[in-house]
């Protein structure tokens, strides 16, 4: 029987019409007709509802219930081995000789005829074992198929959820983009970094904005906010009705650029661009590793003794548009106050790679305070900042030491003493 024939059979046994069954399952009569005519297969959730409605398993609806599985050669070999072990474990059957037979044998009348052993109980036992093993194998196989069907159903449900979520995200994004385009005041816009002066610590920005609807006499102003300081620059109107402006502002990590269109007494403003980390990204990237390898503490002394390993500093001063490093010093700091400088070894030939050592390589630490390895860096434009190794930070208190204190020091040299 096909899946459709099974559905039709059980529907008729329940005394339901195609329309009535469709109402119970939440589908149309045409859907039921397609299922029963094998023109379409029910979806997974509909198969589950059908199994509940007919009080049958999904396995039966899919036609698995009619399969009569025979034992495979491997399964037969397992059964024979089980039966063989069962027979071998049985005790041997003893032969009882009656007293009269013994007397006849003593009188020389010959040995009595041995009673034939009845083997049919063993045959029945072996047959029973074969049946039990066959049923067990069939049961395990059926459970395995049910588990695979359940896993396939779970995967299908997960796939459906993913598709739905993806469609919702796509629709939401399209709606947001449509609303944004409808609310945009500009038909075209752009803001770019035209120049950077690290000596003066300034950045020059070039902005362009074309209004979506231009009216005669319209004017425009570009508004720039850098580090909390505001600047207003009038826009210059071009032949294509686009306004442009070029201005220099302080180089900071937060810079926002907006445009305001003025038409009579009406003023409309729109954000064009936001820049983040322009100032921080202009510095070379410094990576520090090593310095404090281990700590020891004697039972008599309250202080700790630090053993120093070489400090490796990698200056990625040619990364992107960052300025190059001109000088570098590495020291041990306690609560952001210099304790001692490390001595730099001769260059190994690797550009931007430095090695520092502490002499001597042992030092007694105080009974409290937070220690760390930090580098005082100066670039080619004379800008100075401090980089510290968070992994080397160690906090000392009376009787205990924390290897990873929660510290977040600033890069401003004014916050450090050296």
N, C-alpha and C positions, 0 to 999 in steps of 0.2 A: 504493500500500500504506500502511496505517496503521502507527503505531508498534507496536501489538500484533501485527499480522501479520508485521512484520519480526522481532520477537523470537521469535515462534513458528516462523518459517521457519528462522532460524539455530539455534534449539534443536534442531529436528528434524534439521538437517544435521549437528549435532554428536552426534546420537544420544543426547540427554539427555531424561529425563523431567522433568516440571514439578517433582517433588519433588527430583530430583538437582540441577537448576539452582538451586532455592531453597536447598539446603544449601551450594552453592558461594558464593552471594551473601549468605548469612546471613539469608534471609527464609523465610516459610512457602510451602507449595505454593499456598495460597489467594491469596497476593500475586501469584505468577506467573500464576495463572489470571485474576486481575483485569487484569493488564497485557495479556495476550494477547487478552482479550475487550474491550479498550479501555474497561473500566469504571473504570480508574485509570491514572495515569501514574507511572512510576518516579521516585523522588526523584533529585536531581542526583548524589549519591554512588553510587546504584545504577546510574544510567546510565553512569557512569565504569567501574564494575565490569563491566557488561554489555559495554561496548566492549572492555575488556581480555579478557574471556572469549571473545568472538566474534572478536577480532582485527580489529575494525572501528572506525571513528571514531564519536564521538557524533553528528556531523553526519549520518551515514548513518542511524543509528537514528532520528533525529528526522525523517527523510524528506527532508532537504535534498539527498541524493545523486541523487534522481530528477529534480530540476528541470532542464529544458533551457532555459538562459537565452539569449534572443536579444539582439542588440545594440540598444541604444536609439538613437533618432535622433541624440542628441549623440555617442554612441560611433561611429556610422556617419560622422558629419561629421569626427570626428578621424581615422578610418581613411582617408577620401577625401583629407584634407589630407596625410596621411603619404605615401600613394601618389602624389599629385600632385607633392610635393616630390621623391620618389624618381625619377620619370620626368623631371622638369625637370633633375635633376642629371646625367643620362646624356649622354655626348658624341654629337653628331649623326653619323649614319651616312654615310660617304663613298661616292660612286658612281664606280666604276672603269670607264673606257671602254676596251675592247680596241683594239689597234693597228689591226686591220683595219677596225673601225668608224670609227676616225678617218680612215683612208685613203678609206673610202667617203664620208664626210662632206666631205672635201676635194675628191673628184671630183664632188661635187654629187649624189650618189645619195641624199641625205636623211639625217636623223639616225636613229641606231639607236634602237630602242624601249627605253626605260628598264626596267631590271629591277625588278619589284615588290618593295617592302620587305616582309620578313616580320615581322609584328607579334605573332605568337603568343608569342614569348619574353617580350615586355613584358606581355602579358595574363597569362601564367603567373606572372610576377614579382609583378604587382599582386595576383593571386589569393592568392599565397603570403603577401604582406604582410598581406592582409586576414585570412587564417587565423591568422597569428602574432599580430596585434593582437587578434583575437577571443579567442584562447586566453589572451593576457596579461590582457585585461580580465576574462575569466571567472575566471582564477586570482586576480587581485587582489580581485575581488568575493567569491570563496570565502574567501580569507584574512581579508577584512574581516568576513565573517559568523562565521568561527571565532573571531576576536578578540572580537567582540561577545558571542558565547556564553561565552567564557572570562571576560570582565568580568562578565557576568550571574551566572555561577557563583561568582565571587569575592565579589560583592555578597551573594549568597544565603548563602554561608558566613559572611561577616561578620555578617549579620543573625542567623543561627542562633547564632553565638557570643555576640552581644549579648543575645539572648533567654535563653540559658542562664545567662550571668553575672547578668542581672537576676533570673531565677528563683532562683538560688543566693543572691543577696543578700537577696531578699525572704524566703526560707525561713529563712536565718540570723537575720535580724532578728526574725522571728516567734518563733523558738525562744528567742532572747535575751529578748524581752519576756515570753514565757510563763514562763521560768525566773525572771525578775526578779519577776513578779507572785506566783509561788509562794513565793519567798523573802522577799517584803516582809513586814515586821512590822506595817505600817500599812495600814488600809483607806482613810484619807484623810490628807493632809499638806499643809502650806503654811508658807512663811517669807517675810515681806515686810519692806521697810524702812519703818518707821513714822515716823521723824524723823531729821534730821541736824543736828548742831550744829557748824558750822565753827569757831566761836570756841573751843569746848572740844575740837574735833577728835574727836568721838564720833558714833556712830550707834546708833539704837535699833531693835531688831529685834523683831518679833512672830511667834511660832511657834505652830503647832497640829498635833497628831498624834493620830489615833484608832487604837488598836490593832486589828488584824484579829480577834484573839480576846481578849476582855476577861474577866478573872476577878475575883471579888469580892476586894477588898483590894489590887488592883494599884495601883502608884504609878509615876510617871514623872519623869525628870530630863532637862533640856535642857542639852547640852554645847556651849559656844561656844569657838572658838579664833580669836583675832584677833592677827595679827602675832607668833605664837609664844606668846602669853599665853592661858591657859585660864580659863574661867568655867563654873560649874555653877549652874543655876537650877532649883528644884523646879517641876514642872508642877502646874497647878490643874485638878482633875477637874470636868468639866461634866456636865450631865444626860444628854447623848448619849454619855457614856463617852469623850469626847475631852479630851485634856490640852492646856492652853494656857499660854504664858509670854510675858512681855515684859521685855526687859532692854536695858541700854545698855553698849556695849563701845567700845574705841578704834577710830577710823576708820582702817583700813589697806587694803591692796590684796588681802589674802588672808584671808577670813573663812569658817569652816566651822561649820555647825550640825548637831548630831546629837541623837537622842533615845534614852534608855535606859529600857526598861520593866522594872519590878521586881515579881516575883511570888514571894513567899517568898524562897528563896535563889537563885532563877533570875534572871539579868540578861541581857537581850538588847538590843543596840545597833544602830541604823541611821542612816546619814547622810541628812539631810533636804535640805540645800541648801549650795551653795558659791558665794560671791560673789568676783568678781575685779575689780580696778581701781576699786573704789568710791572710794578716796582719790585716785588719779590723775585719774579722770574728774571730780572736783569742781573741778579747776583749769581756768581758761580756756585755750582752744587758741590758741597763739601761732604765727604764721607769719612768718618773716624771709626776706627776699630782697635781694640787692644788697650793696654795701659795698666789695668788692675787685674792681675791674674788670680790671686788667691789672698786670703786673710788668715792670720793665726792670732791666737790669744792665749797667753799663759794664765794659769790659775792664780798666780800671785798678782799680776798686773791688771789694772782696770782697762788699760788701753789695748787697742788692736795694732797689729803690725801688718802692713800691706806689702806684698811682693809685686813688683811692677814687671810687665812684659813690654816689648816694643810697641809703640803706637804707630799705626799705619794711617796715613791721610791721603785720600785720593781726591784731587781737585779737578772736577770736570769743568774747567774754565773755558773750554771751547764748545760747550754744549749750547746749541741754538745761538741766540744773540747775546748771551751772557758775557759780561766783561771778564777779562783774564785776571788771575791772581798775581799780585806783585810781591807780597810778603806774607809770611805765615809763621805764627808762634803757637806752640802747644804747651799747656800748663795743667797742673793739678789745682783744682779750686775747691775751697770749703765754704759753703753758703755763698757762692759767687765771689769769693775773695781769694786772690792768688795765694797758694801755699808754696809752690816751686815750679820753675820752668823745666821742661824737658829739653834735652840737647839733640839737635838735628844731625843725623848722619850725612855723609856725603851722598850726593845724588846717585841713584842707581842707573841713570840713563833713561828711565821711563818718564815721559813728559807728564808733569802734574802729579807724580807719585812721590811721597815723602815718608821718611821713617825717623821717629824720635825715640830716645831712650832716657830713662831717669837714672841719674848717677848721684848716690848709690841706688841699687835697685830695691832697697828695703827702706821703709819709713814707718815710724810710729804715728798712728792716727789718734786724734782726740777721742775722748770718751763720748762725745756727742757731735752732732752736725751732719750735714749732707755733703758728700764729696762727689766730684765728677771730673772727667777729662774734657777740656774745652780748647778750641782753637780760635785765636784772634787773627782775623783775616783782613787784608787790605787789598783792594783791586787797583787796576791801572788808572782809575779815575780818582784815587785817594779816598774812596769810601771804605769805612771800617765797620765790621760787624763781628759777632761772636757766634760760633757754632759749637754746640756741646753734644757729647755722645750720651744719649739717654740710657743706652745699655750699660755704660760704665758707672752710672750713678749708684752710690751706696750710702745708705743712711745708718749712722752709728748712734746707739743709745747705751746707757749703762747696762751691761750684761747681755746685750743682744745686738744683732746687725740685720738690717733689711737690704737685700741685694737690688731691689727694684722699687725705689720710692716713687711716688706719683708727683713728679716735678715737671714744670713746663716753663723753663726760663726764656726770657726775651732775647732777641739778637742785638738789642741796643747796647753798645759799649758803656753807656752811662749807668746801666744797671749792674755793671761788673766793676770790681776793683782789681787793677793789675798795674 
